[in-house]
Each structure stands twice: as C-alpha cells, then as structure tokens.
Amino acid sequence: MTEQFSKKAEAWSARFSEPVSDLVKRYTASVFFDKRLAQYDIQGSLAHAEMLAAQGIISEHDRAEIERGMTQIRSEIDAGSFEWLLDLEDVHLNIEKRLTELVGDAGKRLHTGRSRNDQVATDIRLYVRAAIDDILALLNGLRGALTDLAERHADTIMPGFTHLQVAQPITFGHHMLAYVEMFGRDAERMQDARRRVNRLPLGAAALAGTTFPIDRLRVAKTLGFDDVCHNSLDAVSDRDFAIEFTAAASILMMHVSRFSEELVMWISPRIGFIDIADRFCTGSSIMPQKKNPDVPELARGKTGRVYGHLTGLLTLMKGQPLAYNKDNQEDKEPLFDTIDTVLDTLRIFTDMASGITVKAENMRSAALQGYATATDLADYLVKKGLPFRDAHEAVAHAVRACDQAGCDLSEMSLETLQGFSPLIEQDVFEVLTLEGSVAARDHVGGTAPNQVRAAIVRVRQQLAE
C-alpha cells in the first residue's frame, strides 16, 4: 500500500499512511474547472522564477530550464494535448508535475518561497483583471452601438413613461442614451474594482510569508500589478476582489435586464415600437406565426443567475476564519460563470443593438395617447403668471374634459381651452404639439433633439479616450 501510494506523487503523500479515496479525490479536485487558469498560472510562475534567480535563491540555469519547460507546457495546453490528471487535484500540481518531467530538479525548485495559497490567489487576480479589461472593451462597444442608434433617432418621438403610463413625449434617441449612461457607470465600477484586483498576493506563501529573501515588488512590476497585498494573512484568504467584481457584474446585468424588459415589450405587436433581427429570435414548435425575443428574455434570466453567484460568494466567505480554507475552492465556478455570462451577454447585445429597427410611426401614435403634453400646458400657464398648483388644477380639468369627449388637448378649440383659463391664447397650440414639447426641454440632460446630439458628442469623446 505504501509503495503504491508513493507512486501517485501527491504533493503531501509522505505525511499520510493511506491514499485519498477516489470519491474524496473527485469531491475535492478542482482541476477540471480551474484549468482555465493555466496560462495565468504559467505567467505567475515565470515571474516568480525570474525573481528567485535575481535574488540568488535559484540558479540562472534553473530559471532558464523552468522557462523552457513552461514554454512547452503552454504549447501543449494551446494544442489540447496536455494531460490533466484528477490525481493531481488542481491546475497548479498538474503543471508542476509536467514541468518536473520536462526539466527535472529545476521544476521542483520552482515552488520555493511560495504556496498554492498565494499562487491561486495570484492566478485568480490575473484572470479577473484580464476579464475586466475585456468587459470594459465590450462595454465601450455596446455604448457605441446604442449611441449610433440614438443618433439615428435623435428626432424620433415616443412616449416617455412613469408607472408604465404615458407621461411626457421624449425622443427615442434620448431613451437610448439613458442606457448609455447606465453602461457608462458600469464601466466606471469595473475600472474602480480593477484597482483593488490589481494587487499582488504572491509572496504571502501559505499565510505568514517566507523565510527566503524574496522581492515581491519585483514580481508585482513584472506582472503589471500596481502594488502588493500588505498583510500575508489577508493576501491568501481575501476574496473581496471577486465579490466586488461580481457585485459590479450584477449591477451591469441588472441594466441589461431592464433593457431586455423594454425590448420584449416593444417588440410585441400590441406595442410594436421596434423589431429585432431574426437571428436573435426563435419561433414556436406549434404556432407558426410566432417570433419570440429569446435573447432578451434569456438575458433577464441570466441576470438572476449572476445575482445568485454574488449571494453564493458572500455566503462562502461569511464564516471563514483566517487564513486560507478549502471553502475557497468554491469561489471559482461562480466567478468563472459570472465572467462567461457577462462577456457573452455584452457581445450579443452589441450585435443586437446594431440591428434594432425602429417603427417611428407607431411610437408617434402612442405618444399622442394619454395626454402626453398636459405638463406642457401647465408650464405654459405658469409662464403666463398662474401659480403652478393652480395651473395643475386647470389642466387636470381640461384632461378630464378631453377624456369625456374622446379627444386630445391639441384637438380642443381655443374657445374651449380658454374655458379652463382665460390666460390661454392662440400660441398655446405650439406647446401642445409633440415636437414643441420635446424641443422645449432644451437644457443639459433634456430630451430636446439638439441636446441629444450634444450628449452624443460627449459620449463619443469619452469612448475615444
């Protein structure tokens, strides 16, 4: 038994008198999901080896051999020929074993001055940092696509809603720019989270640091980290950065879900504001006329999935004592799935936004319902000198009369309107038009077409920076 056990070459085999059972191996192994960290594990190991050689902890020959071996391992992984072994538990031991096969004792010296605890923390930070950079690029792309759509429809009038009731006329371009703002804040949150992700844990070793004369700042510079984690206990056990990233991702997906909800409503024939390209929809197995907006519907569902990952990570960490605990192995799958979900969603939505067809006449017809220019009439009376509350009351009476007569405010005669306030004159009809309503909101952040175009210029300047 002892001889058979030693041949399995677990990193800790000499401590134990019997091997780990196959069930426990499967239960505790992470290699089949954390192998996606392989390139980052190699990157971190090469920086660590370079530092060890510079500090005289290993020889330059060993460093060169480690680099040679890692180059081959990277090629094998890229080619799909690398053999991942369950017995070796995780990505780190699999790579280390193969490195030792290729370069002998030099491979065994690589782990000097580090632990898998600080090694995996480094790998995950490198991985999340790269994911954030990809997400930022995709957010720029989505914001650009929505900005293009806004520019094409800076003058297209639609109803603005509160409580899903027609409130005031706005432009579709203005509506799209609201999402541009939301996704802009998402980018800000990701950039801010990146600052805390970009701190190096390597050198903390298992939990207390190492007795070897390492140079952590050198490794940080090599790997592009802004700083090191300044407490070894915190460095190996912290997953704040993963939680913060997932929180930012959850807010991003919430914005995606709000957009999705509107797309689903707008594509319905009962509303008919837009159409989306067929490649983002599916049909029905029984109803041949159906065109189902599956992509935005599924995005709403995937939002809940990301929320679940955030709750899972918070729950994972809430009862852990310092320092590293095996619980932390459970951080990877929710984190990886969050990244995959956000990246795929942003890619698809950028393409989908570029293919939205706007049905401007349907939007305009809807804006004529629900007395959308009632506030404009109240503002008109205020400008004539009537206190706002009195103006509000007068217009409310006018709306009730329109409701009973089945007409719009703009369809009332001047004489009828003057019955609600003698201050009303012929020029009132200019403010009761949809175009007059949106044009009057001519200030920063307003829906006036020229303000929409000015906002587009600002957004494009931001995207170009």
C-alpha positions in Angstrom: 0.0 0.0 0.0 2.7 2.5 1.0 4.7 1.8 -2.2 1.6 2.1 -4.4 0.7 5.3 -2.6 4.1 6.9 -3.1 3.9 6.3 -6.8 0.8 8.6 -7.1 3.1 11.5 -6.2 0.6 13.7 -4.3 2.4 16.8 -3.1 1.8 15.8 0.6 2.0 11.9 0.2 4.8 11.4 2.7 2.7 12.7 5.5 -0.1 10.1 5.2 -0.3 6.3 5.6 -3.0 5.7 3.1 -4.2 7.2 -0.2 -7.1 9.5 -0.6 -10.2 7.6 -1.7 -11.4 8.0 -5.3 -14.7 9.6 -4.0 -12.7 12.2 -2.0 -10.5 12.9 -5.0 -13.5 13.7 -7.1 -15.1 15.7 -4.3 -12.0 17.8 -3.6 -10.5 18.2 -7.1 -10.7 21.4 -8.9 -8.6 20.7 -12.0 -11.5 20.3 -14.4 -12.7 23.8 -13.8 -9.6 25.7 -12.6 -7.5 24.5 -15.6 -8.8 27.7 -17.3 -6.3 29.5 -15.1 -3.4 27.6 -16.7 -2.0 30.5 -18.7 -2.1 32.8 -15.7 -0.5 30.1 -13.5 2.4 29.9 -16.0 2.6 33.7 -16.2 2.9 33.9 -12.4 5.3 31.1 -12.2 7.7 32.6 -14.7 7.7 35.9 -12.9 8.3 34.1 -9.6 11.2 32.1 -11.1 12.7 35.3 -12.6 12.7 36.9 -9.1 14.1 33.8 -7.4 17.0 33.8 -9.8 17.6 37.6 -9.4 17.7 37.1 -5.7 20.1 34.2 -5.9 17.6 31.7 -4.5 17.8 29.5 -7.6 20.4 29.5 -10.3 20.1 31.2 -13.6 20.3 27.7 -15.2 17.3 26.6 -13.2 15.4 29.7 -14.3 16.2 29.1 -17.9 15.1 25.4 -17.6 11.9 26.5 -16.0 11.2 28.9 -18.8 12.0 26.2 -21.4 9.6 23.8 -19.7 6.8 26.3 -19.3 7.1 27.2 -23.0 6.5 23.6 -23.9 3.7 23.2 -21.4 2.0 26.3 -22.8 2.2 24.9 -26.3 0.7 21.6 -25.2 -2.2 23.4 -23.5 -2.8 25.5 -26.5 -2.7 22.4 -28.8 -5.1 20.5 -26.4 -2.5 17.7 -25.9 -1.8 18.4 -22.2 -2.9 15.6 -20.0 -4.9 16.8 -17.0 -4.9 14.3 -14.1 -7.5 14.1 -11.4 -5.0 12.5 -9.1 -3.1 15.8 -9.1 -6.1 17.7 -7.9 -5.7 21.2 -9.4 -4.1 23.2 -12.2 -1.0 24.1 -10.2 0.1 20.5 -9.4 -0.7 19.3 -12.9 1.6 22.0 -14.4 4.3 21.4 -11.7 4.3 17.7 -12.4 4.7 18.1 -16.1 7.4 20.8 -15.6 9.4 18.4 -13.4 9.0 15.7 -16.1 10.4 18.1 -18.6 13.3 19.8 -16.7 13.9 17.6 -13.6 15.1 19.2 -10.4 14.7 22.8 -11.7 11.0 22.2 -11.8 11.0 21.0 -8.2 12.7 24.3 -7.1 10.1 26.5 -8.7 7.8 26.3 -5.6 10.5 27.7 -3.3 9.2 30.7 -1.4 5.5 30.3 -2.3 2.4 28.2 -1.5 -0.6 27.1 -3.5 -2.5 29.6 -1.3 -0.7 32.7 -2.6 -0.3 31.1 -6.1 -4.0 30.5 -6.7 -4.9 34.0 -5.3 -2.4 35.5 -7.8 -3.8 33.4 -10.7 -7.4 34.4 -10.0 -6.4 38.1 -9.7 -4.6 37.9 -13.1 -7.7 36.2 -14.6 -10.2 38.7 -13.2 -8.0 41.6 -14.3 -7.9 40.3 -17.9 -11.7 39.7 -17.7 -12.3 43.2 -16.6 -10.3 44.6 -19.5 -12.3 42.5 -21.9 -15.6 43.7 -20.3 -14.5 47.3 -20.5 -13.8 46.9 -24.2 -17.2 45.3 -24.8 -19.0 47.9 -22.7 -17.4 50.6 -25.0 -18.7 48.6 -28.0 -22.2 48.4 -26.6 -22.3 52.0 -25.7 -21.1 52.9 -29.2 -23.8 50.8 -30.8 -26.5 52.4 -28.6 -25.1 55.9 -29.3 -25.3 55.2 -33.1 -28.9 54.1 -32.6 -29.6 57.3 -30.6 -28.1 59.5 -33.3 -30.2 57.9 -36.0 -33.3 58.7 -33.9 -32.5 62.0 -32.2 -35.7 63.4 -33.6 -37.9 60.3 -33.3 -40.7 61.0 -30.8 -42.0 58.3 -28.5 -43.9 58.4 -25.2 -42.0 58.6 -22.0 -43.5 56.5 -19.2 -43.8 56.6 -15.4 -45.7 53.7 -13.8 -45.9 52.3 -17.4 -48.4 55.1 -18.1 -47.8 57.7 -20.8 -46.1 60.7 -19.1 -44.4 63.1 -21.5 -43.1 63.0 -25.0 -39.4 62.1 -25.4 -37.2 61.1 -28.2 -36.1 57.6 -28.8 -32.5 58.8 -29.0 -32.8 60.3 -25.5 -34.2 57.0 -24.3 -31.2 55.0 -25.7 -28.8 57.5 -24.1 -30.2 56.6 -20.7 -28.8 53.1 -21.2 -25.5 54.6 -22.5 -25.3 56.4 -19.1 -26.1 53.2 -17.2 -23.5 51.2 -19.0 -21.0 54.0 -18.6 -21.4 53.8 -14.8 -20.9 50.0 -15.1 -17.6 50.8 -16.8 -16.6 53.1 -14.0 -17.4 50.5 -11.4 -15.3 47.9 -13.3 -12.4 50.3 -13.6 -12.6 51.0 -9.9 -12.8 47.4 -8.9 -9.8 46.7 -11.1 -7.7 48.9 -8.9 -8.3 46.5 -5.9 -8.0 43.4 -8.1 -4.6 44.6 -9.2 -2.6 43.9 -6.0 -0.2 41.0 -5.8 -0.7 38.3 -3.1 2.3 36.2 -4.3 5.0 36.1 -1.5 2.5 35.7 1.3 3.2 31.9 0.9 0.9 29.7 3.0 -0.2 32.5 5.4 2.8 34.1 7.2 5.3 35.0 4.4 8.5 33.1 3.7 12.0 32.9 5.2 13.6 33.3 1.7 14.8 36.8 0.7 12.2 37.4 -2.0 11.4 40.7 -3.8 7.7 41.0 -4.0 7.7 44.4 -5.6 9.8 43.0 -8.5 7.3 40.3 -9.1 4.5 42.9 -8.9 6.2 45.0 -11.5 6.8 42.1 -13.8 3.2 41.0 -13.7 1.8 44.6 -14.0 0.3 44.8 -10.6 0.0 48.3 -9.0 1.0 47.1 -5.5 1.4 44.1 -3.3 -1.1 42.9 -0.7 0.4 44.2 2.5 -0.7 41.5 5.0 0.1 37.9 4.3 -2.9 36.5 6.2 -5.3 38.8 4.2 -3.4 38.2 0.9 -4.2 34.4 0.9 -7.7 34.5 2.4 -9.2 37.6 0.8 -11.8 37.2 -1.9 -13.2 40.7 -1.6 -12.0 41.5 -5.1 -14.0 38.6 -6.5 -17.1 39.6 -4.6 -16.7 43.2 -5.6 -16.3 42.2 -9.3 -19.4 40.0 -9.1 -21.3 42.9 -7.4 -20.4 45.2 -10.3 -21.3 42.4 -12.8 -24.7 42.1 -11.0 -25.4 45.8 -11.4 -24.3 45.6 -15.1 -26.7 42.6 -15.7 -29.5 44.5 -13.9 -29.1 47.2 -16.5 -29.1 44.6 -19.3 -32.3 43.1 -17.8 -34.1 46.5 -17.7 -33.1 47.0 -21.4 -34.3 43.4 -22.1 -37.7 44.0 -20.5 -38.3 47.1 -22.7 -37.2 45.2 -25.8 -39.6 42.4 -25.0 -42.4 44.8 -24.6 -41.6 46.9 -27.6 -41.4 44.0 -30.0 -44.8 42.8 -29.0 -47.4 43.5 -31.8 -49.6 45.2 -29.2 -47.0 47.9 -28.8 -44.9 47.5 -32.0 -42.2 50.1 -31.3 -39.3 48.1 -32.7 -38.2 44.9 -34.4 -35.0 43.0 -33.7 -33.2 40.9 -36.3 -34.4 37.3 -36.8 -31.0 35.9 -35.6 -31.8 36.9 -32.1 -35.3 35.3 -32.0 -36.8 31.8 -32.3 -40.2 30.5 -33.4 -42.7 28.2 -31.9 -43.0 24.5 -32.3 -46.8 24.7 -32.6 -47.6 28.3 -33.6 -46.0 29.2 -37.0 -46.6 32.9 -36.7 -44.6 33.4 -33.5 -41.3 35.4 -33.3 -40.1 35.1 -29.8 -37.4 37.5 -28.4 -35.4 34.7 -26.8 -32.2 36.6 -26.4 -33.5 39.5 -24.2 -35.8 37.0 -22.3 -32.8 34.8 -21.6 -30.7 37.7 -20.5 -33.3 38.6 -17.9 -33.0 35.0 -16.6 -29.2 35.1 -16.7 -29.3 38.2 -14.5 -30.8 36.1 -11.7 -28.0 33.6 -12.3 -25.3 36.3 -11.7 -27.2 37.6 -8.6 -27.1 34.0 -7.3 -23.3 33.9 -7.8 -22.9 37.1 -5.8 -25.0 35.7 -2.9 -23.1 32.5 -3.1 -19.7 34.2 -2.8 -20.8 36.3 0.1 -22.1 33.3 1.8 -19.0 31.4 1.1 -16.8 33.9 2.9 -19.1 35.0 5.7 -18.0 32.3 8.3 -14.4 31.7 7.3 -11.6 32.3 9.9 -8.2 33.4 8.8 -6.4 32.4 6.8 -6.9 30.1 3.8 -9.6 27.4 4.0 -10.6 24.8 1.5 -14.0 26.5 1.2 -12.3 29.0 -1.1 -12.1 26.3 -3.8 -15.8 27.1 -4.3 -15.1 30.6 -5.4 -14.0 29.7 -8.9 -17.1 28.2 -10.6 -19.4 31.1 -9.7 -16.7 33.6 -10.6 -15.9 31.9 -13.9 -19.6 31.6 -14.8 -20.2 35.3 -14.0 -17.4 36.3 -16.3 -18.6 34.0 -19.1 -22.2 35.2 -18.8 -21.2 38.9 -18.8 -18.9 38.6 -21.7 -21.3 36.6 -23.9 -24.2 38.9 -23.0 -22.3 42.1 -23.9 -21.1 40.5 -27.2 -24.7 39.5 -28.2 -26.3 42.8 -27.1 -23.8 44.9 -29.0 -24.7 43.0 -32.2 -28.4 43.0 -31.4 -28.5 46.8 -30.7 -26.9 47.4 -34.1 -29.8 45.5 -35.7 -32.8 47.2 -34.0 -35.4 48.5 -36.4 -37.4 51.4 -35.1 -41.1 51.8 -36.0 -41.3 55.6 -35.7 -44.9 56.0 -36.7 -46.1 53.5 -34.0 -44.1 55.4 -31.4 -45.6 58.7 -32.5 -49.1 57.4 -32.4 -48.5 56.1 -28.9 -47.2 59.5 -27.8 -50.4 61.1 -28.9 -52.3 58.9 -26.4 -52.6 59.6 -22.7 -52.4 63.5 -22.9 -48.6 63.5 -23.0 -48.5 67.3 -23.4 -50.5 68.1 -20.3 -47.4 69.2 -18.4 -46.5 71.5 -21.3 -49.9 73.2 -20.9 -49.4 73.6 -17.2 -45.9 75.1 -17.8 -47.5 77.4 -20.4 -49.9 78.8 -17.8 -47.2 79.2 -15.3 -45.2 81.3 -17.8 -48.4 83.4 -18.2 -48.3 84.1 -14.5 -50.5 81.5 -13.0 -49.2 79.7 -9.8 -48.2 76.1 -10.7 -50.7 74.5 -8.4 -53.5 76.5 -10.0 -52.2 75.6 -13.4 -52.0 72.0 -12.5 -55.7 72.1 -11.4 -56.8 73.9 -14.5 -55.1 71.3 -16.8 -56.5 68.4 -14.8 -60.0 69.7 -15.5 -59.1 70.1 -19.2 -57.8 66.5 -19.3 -61.0 65.2 -17.7 -63.0 67.0 -20.3 -60.9 65.5 -23.1 -61.3 62.1 -21.6 -65.1 62.5 -21.7 -65.0 63.9 -25.2 -62.6 61.4 -26.6 -60.1 63.9 -27.9 -56.6 65.2 -27.3 -55.7 68.5 -25.7 -54.3 69.7 -29.1 -57.7 68.9 -30.7 -59.7 71.2 -28.4 -60.7 74.6 -29.8 -59.2 77.8 -28.4 -62.5 78.8 -27.0 -62.9 75.5 -25.1 -59.4 75.7 -23.7 -60.0 79.3 -22.6 -62.9 78.0 -20.5 -60.3 76.4 -18.2 -58.1 79.6 -18.0 -58.5 83.0 -19.7 -54.7 83.2 -19.9 -54.7 80.7 -22.8 -54.1 82.3 -26.2 -53.6 81.2 -29.8 -49.9 80.4 -29.2 -50.9 77.5 -26.9 -51.1 75.2 -29.8 -47.4 75.5 -30.4 -46.7 73.9 -27.0 -49.3 71.2 -27.4 -47.5 69.6 -30.3 -45.2 66.7 -29.7 -42.3 68.4 -31.5 -42.9 71.6 -29.5 -42.9 69.6 -26.3 -39.6 67.8 -26.8 -37.9 70.9 -28.3 -38.9 73.0 -25.2 -36.8 70.7 -22.9 -33.6 72.3 -24.2 -31.1 72.0 -21.3 -28.3 69.6 -20.4 -29.8 66.2 -19.8 -33.1 67.2 -21.6 -34.8 65.3 -24.4 -34.6 68.1 -27.0 -33.1 66.8 -30.2 -30.2 69.3 -30.1 -29.4 68.2 -26.5 -29.5 64.6 -27.6 -27.0 65.4 -30.3 -24.8 67.3 -27.8 -24.9 64.3 -25.5 -23.8 62.0 -28.3 -20.8 64.2 -28.9 -19.8 63.9 -25.2 -20.2 60.2 -25.2 -18.1 59.7 -28.3 -15.4 61.8 -26.8 -15.5 59.6 -23.7 -15.3 56.4 -25.8 -12.3 57.8 -27.7 -10.3 58.4 -24.6 
